[in-house]
């Protein structure tokens, strides 16, 4: 496991953030963020030669697999997110978690994922402006991930790609082009790490402040995404979110 220096943290998290204003620079959010991420790294516990925990996050460095607990909040709802922090925008999400975005960001960096947004708007209609500028990851392809959910009901284990948990309300089917999600890594402003402030983890409607975004066609629209209840466990179900590298 490599060490994450403050300089590396700043370089990775500034992808897509743009230049900070003079007022923001006085607050020095980069320094604050670096300190918080270094503190999170200090809480890592090694459980085997290639496995670690960070709070309730489990990291398998060899497989580049990350697992953490969530709770099923809404089974049937219009959505802009699949997952937010339990203090986040819980009126428009399916899942919530007590895990913090900073802790998950540290886990992702240690598992050799690199934030970037290349390809996020590849299916955007030609007459639509970019919701936000795409940025190349420092390691090509290291921003592409697969996201899945695991849960157990009456002793029976279930698993599902997150892409099967929501649908395009115009078509009434899950997005057929969503086999890979984009780890864009949020951004920083005068508040610090914005994902930490807003609690946004996985967005289906393009959000530069979320850690992950869907590159599915229609991701520029906030009026078409709804949950797909038949594929989702009951509200209150304990769910494990699983992150793995895209093939």
JOFENJO-V86673 format. One record per helix or strand of 3 or more residues. SS is the DSSP state (helix for helix, strand for strand). FROM is the first residue (numbers start at 1). TO is the last residue. If there is no record, write none. Layout:
# JOFENJO-V86673
SS/FROM/TO
SS/FROM/TO
This chain:
# JOFENJO-V86673
helix/6/13
helix/22/27
helix/29/42
strand/45/48
strand/51/54
strand/57/60
strand/65/72
strand/81/85
helix/90/92
strand/95/97
helix/101/110
strand/144/153
strand/156/161
helix/162/165
strand/166/168
strand/181/183
helix/194/198
strand/200/203
strand/212/214
strand/225/227
helix/229/231
strand/238/245
